[in-house]
Amino acid sequence: MTDQFPGWAALRGWQREMAEGMVTVSGKGQTPDLVDGPGWSRPRLDVAAGRYPLSVERHVGRMVDHLVPGVTTLTPHARYYALHGLVAAQADAEDLTVPAAQTLLHRAEVALAAVSFAHHPQALEWLPRAHGVDALARRLHSGTVTMSEAEVPGKNGYVGNSWGFWAPYAGSEVALGILGAGPMPVPGPRLETAALRAGLGGLLELAAEDTLNVDDLASFGDRLCVCVGGEHPDGAWLANLMCEPGAPAEAGSRSATRRQTIQLLARVVATHPVRYFTRDIGQVLAFGDFLTTDPVTSGIDAAGAWRGVVLRNYSVGAWRRL
């Protein structure tokens, strides 16, 4: 039997282990030992290491890259796509060296963080803080940010990485054509410099300042904060780039699936109360008949794929919720 079915020996071995794990309770029979958690994960909630031995995250990551290419869990702010594109355009126009381009990027990201803090000193429920705000908190609360100190990467600066917060966005920006591949941000084929300057050009002026006074920055909030990108030319450019309304609608293409994903999410937001986006959207995608009965979502091919992705992620993580 074991020669014909190699898995049989493993099964019999598992049965023996289970039998050995049985204990006698009051002489009335045998009861299995209680399971105190998966054997492949160290117990307790203070363990920071990854807990995905089934490698579900790789499958989910591949599917998400297929369904919404150009967006990852590390790219929460739309305006950084535009900011990095603007820095690339400015560096190209001035023929900056790599160190000079790094300095420009650092100072522009510090300016964006400072303006966003001035616009919303208290964190928004629906949008994460701008990158670097936490590291700059002491300076921001004091009311003054000295650019030469804040922009230097390291323990006392706004970020540890020598390229600021470009690294998490770089792959997405290249995939979308905002930037070209290279060791520093360079303009890509779909970069529209005029739209970026019209929307975010004021950040370059702030980046050139020696000192930023937080109180003075409040007046820039309705133009330069991370929360208002959708109201300005850089936001319209990025929305058009993401949705590609003029692109061929051939099934399975990257532009078509990304457009379907955006349409799906927008429809859920329009028809359901959404306070915490990931949590509330995920519930709608995973459960109920909305995806199949709604006149809009029922015609979106990507809806079924999203349900599968969310359910797979949800089911594998079920033990953590227990």
C-alpha positions, 0 to 999 in steps of 0.5 A: 500500500505504501509503495503505491501511495507514498502519502500513505506512510505520512498519513499513518505516521500522523495517526500514530502521533495523534494517538501518542498525543491522546491522554486519559481523563479520569479513566473514562477515555482518551481526549486529544491535547488542546491545540495551543496554536500552529506549530510553525508560528511562535506564540504571543502577539509581540512577535514581529516576524512574518507568519505566512508559511503557506506563502499566501502573500505571494499569491495575493501580491501577484493577483493584486499586481495583475488587478491594479498594477501600479499600486501597492500597500506601500504607496498610500499617497497619490500625491507622491507619484506626482511629487517624484515625477516633478522632482524628476522633471526638475532634475532633468531640466537643471541637469542635476547630479545624483547628490543634487537630485537627492537633496531636491527630493529630500527637501520637497518631501520635507516641505510636503510633510510640513504643509500637510501637518500644518493643514491637518495637525490632527491625523485624518481618519481616512488618510495616513499622515504624509511620509516623514511627519512622525520623524519631524514631529518635534520640529513641527510642534516647535513651529520651525523646520530648519531644512538643512537639518531635517532633509539629511537622511539618518537618525535626526532627519525625516527619513533613513533612506538616502532616496527618501520615500522614493523607493516604495513608489519607484516600481509603481512609478516606472510601471505607470510610465511616470518615471523611467528606469534608472538609479535616480528619478528620470522622466518617463514617457507618460510624465506631464510636467505642465500638470505637475507644475500647475498642481505642485510647483509651489513645493519646489519654492518651499523646498528652496527655503532655509526655514519653514514656519509651520504657522505660515504653511497653513495657507498652502494646505488647500493647494499642496496638502496630500489630502487635496491632490484630487482637486488640482491638475496633478490629481487629474493627470494621475487619475487619467493615467490610472484609469486610461479612459482612452486605452483599448478595453481588451479583456485581461490587459493591465489598463483594463483590469486596473480600470475595472478595479477602480470602477469597482471600488468607486461603486462600493464607496458610492453605495455603502457607508465606508469609514475605514476603507480597507476594512469596509471595502473588504467586507463588501468584496468578500461577502453578500450578493452585491457583486452579482446583483448590483447593475454596475458591479455585476458587469465588472469581470474583475469583481469575481477575482477580487472576491477570490483574493480577499477570501483567500487572504481572509481565510488563511488569516482566520487563526490570527483573529481567533 
